[in-house]
Amino acid sequence: MMNDLAPELCRRKPAAWGAFKNIEGVVKKTKDIRLRAHLFDTVVLPALTVAQCALERMMLGIFLYTQVQKGIRSSELRQRTKIRDGADYAKK
C-alpha cells in the first residue's frame, strides 16, 4: 500500500514546501504571530489539502474525473478511508 502512495507523496511534499518558500521571506521578517499563522493558513494549508484529497482518491482507486462524474463528495471519500480532515485537525 505504501509503495502505491510513494510517488504521490514524493510529488506533493515539494508542492507544500514550494508554497511555503513563496512566503518564507515575509514570515521570517514579521514578528506578528497572527500574520504568520494567517499566511500559513492561506498558502500552505491549501497545498496540503489538495495533496490529502489526491491521496484519499488514490487509496480508493478513484480518479478525479470519476469523483466529479459520479458526484462523490470529498467528505464521503474521507469516511471510506477513515482519514481525518487535515484542515479540521489543524484548527483544533
Buried (B, 14 or more C-beta within 10 A) or exposed (E): EEEEBEEBEEEBEEBBEEBBEEBEEEBEEEEEEEEBEEBBEEBBBEBBBBBBBBBBBBBEEBEEEEBEEEEBEBEEBBEEBEBEBBEEEEEE
